[in-house]
């Protein structure tokens, strides 16, 4: 498996994997109307183009046999969705095709996010995870994240609660 940085030429692949993995993950617990609205807005060409050209946001694909099987999105500085802390990194998305769940793809994408956070020398990494996604919550707890707050995530017209989780980074002492 390979991890590679996504660029503007990959926009259609990003749109495809984004919609597919989000739908696989959340369709069964949400209305068709809310899902359709979120997918159209959240993965529109315009929105993805803006995100891909933002110097404080980065996407990475996980590829297996030249097929995109998952992706990661991280944000720094003012591009973070909620906490706009220069000393933080937000993991906005880690999504993997269902057929590759349990095969360490999510962990490899997560490790890439932590590597990026270390390169930027941030104090902590944070994220929001849906309170009704115990699998993801366990994954982040296993990786040392602790809950510190909650926020509302709008999926279509449905307001849902995300648990905000944080991981303090071990910063190297400067001399």
C-alpha positions in Angstrom: 0.0 0.0 0.0 1.1 3.5 -0.8 0.3 6.9 0.7 0.5 9.8 -1.7 -0.3 13.5 -1.5 -3.4 14.5 -3.4 -3.2 17.4 -5.8 -5.6 19.3 -7.9 -5.4 16.8 -10.8 -6.8 14.2 -8.5 -10.1 16.2 -7.8 -12.4 13.7 -9.5 -10.9 10.7 -7.6 -11.1 12.6 -4.4 -14.7 13.5 -5.0 -15.5 9.8 -5.8 -13.7 8.3 -2.7 -15.0 11.0 -0.5 -18.6 10.4 -1.4 -18.3 6.6 -1.5 -16.6 6.2 1.9 -18.9 8.8 3.6 -22.0 7.1 2.2 -20.7 3.6 3.3 -20.0 4.9 6.8 -23.1 6.9 7.5 -26.0 6.0 5.1 -27.6 3.4 7.3 -28.1 5.8 10.2 -29.2 8.9 8.2 -32.0 9.9 5.9 -31.5 9.7 2.2 -32.3 13.4 1.8 -29.8 14.5 4.5 -27.1 12.3 3.0 -27.7 13.6 -0.6 -27.6 17.2 0.6 -24.4 16.7 2.6 -22.6 14.8 -0.2 -23.6 17.3 -2.9 -22.4 20.3 -0.8 -19.5 18.6 1.0 -17.9 17.1 -2.1 -18.8 19.7 -4.7 -16.0 20.4 -7.2 -15.9 24.1 -6.1 -15.5 23.1 -2.4 -12.8 20.5 -3.1 -10.9 22.9 -5.4 -10.9 25.5 -2.6 -9.7 22.9 -0.1 -7.0 21.4 -2.4 -5.5 24.9 -3.1 -5.5 25.9 0.6 -1.9 25.9 1.8 -3.0 24.9 5.3 -5.0 21.8 4.3 -3.6 18.6 2.9 -5.2 15.4 1.5 -3.5 12.0 1.2 -4.7 8.9 -0.7 -4.1 5.4 0.5 -3.7 3.3 -2.6 -3.6 -0.4 -3.1 -2.9 -1.9 -6.6 -3.2 1.6 -8.1 -6.7 1.9 -6.6 -7.7 4.6 -4.1 -9.0 2.8 -1.0 -9.1 5.6 1.5 -8.0 9.1 2.3 -6.9 11.6 5.0 -7.5 15.3 5.3 -5.6 17.4 7.8 -5.9 21.1 8.5 -3.5 23.6 10.2 -3.8 27.3 11.3 -6.9 29.2 10.1 -8.0 26.3 7.9 -9.1 24.2 10.9 -12.9 23.8 11.1 -13.3 24.9 14.7 -10.2 25.5 16.8 -8.1 28.0 14.9 -5.0 27.4 17.0 -1.6 27.8 15.3 -0.2 25.2 17.7 -2.7 22.5 16.6 -3.5 20.1 13.8 -7.0 18.9 13.0 -7.6 15.5 11.5 -10.7 16.4 9.6 -11.2 13.1 7.8 -9.9 9.6 7.8 -12.1 7.4 5.6 -11.4 3.9 4.2 -13.5 1.7 1.9 -15.5 -0.8 4.0 -13.9 -3.8 2.2 -10.5 -2.6 3.7 -11.7 -2.0 7.3 -9.6 -4.0 9.7 -6.6 -4.1 7.4 -4.7 -1.2 9.1 -5.4 1.3 6.3 -6.9 3.8 8.8 -4.0 3.3 11.2 -1.5 4.0 8.4 -3.4 7.2 7.4 -3.6 8.2 11.1 0.2 7.6 11.4 0.7 9.9 8.4 -1.4 12.6 10.1 0.8 12.3 13.3 3.9 12.5 11.2 2.6 15.8 9.6 1.7 17.2 13.0 5.3 16.4 14.3 6.8 18.1 11.2 4.7 21.2 12.0 5.8 20.9 15.7 2.2 21.4 17.0 1.3 21.0 20.6 -1.8 18.8 20.0 -3.9 17.1 17.4 -7.7 17.3 17.6 -10.7 15.9 15.8 -14.4 15.5 16.0 -16.1 12.1 15.8 -19.8 11.3 15.7 -21.0 10.2 19.1 -22.8 7.3 17.4 -19.6 5.9 15.8 -18.2 3.7 18.6 -15.7 2.0 16.2 -14.0 5.4 15.4 -14.1 6.5 19.1 -12.4 3.3 20.1 -9.8 3.7 17.4 -8.9 7.2 18.6 -8.9 6.2 22.3 -6.6 3.4 21.4 -4.3 6.0 19.8 -4.2 8.1 23.0 -7.0 10.6 22.3 -9.2 11.9 25.1 -12.6 13.6 24.8 -12.6 17.3 25.8 -15.7 18.9 24.4 -18.6 18.4 22.0 -19.8 20.3 18.9 -22.7 20.2 16.4 -22.1 18.7 13.0 -24.8 19.4 10.4 -25.6 16.5 8.1 -28.2 18.0 5.7 -30.8 19.4 8.0 -30.0 17.0 10.9 -27.9 18.4 13.7 -25.7 15.7 15.2 -23.3 15.7 18.1 -19.6 15.1 17.6 -17.3 14.3 20.4 -14.2 16.5 20.2 -11.0 14.6 21.0 -7.5 15.7 21.6 -4.0 14.2 21.7 -1.1 16.1 23.2 2.1 15.8 21.2 5.4 15.2 22.9 7.3 18.3 21.9 11.0 18.3 21.9 12.5 20.7 24.4 14.1 23.6 22.6 17.5 24.8 23.9 
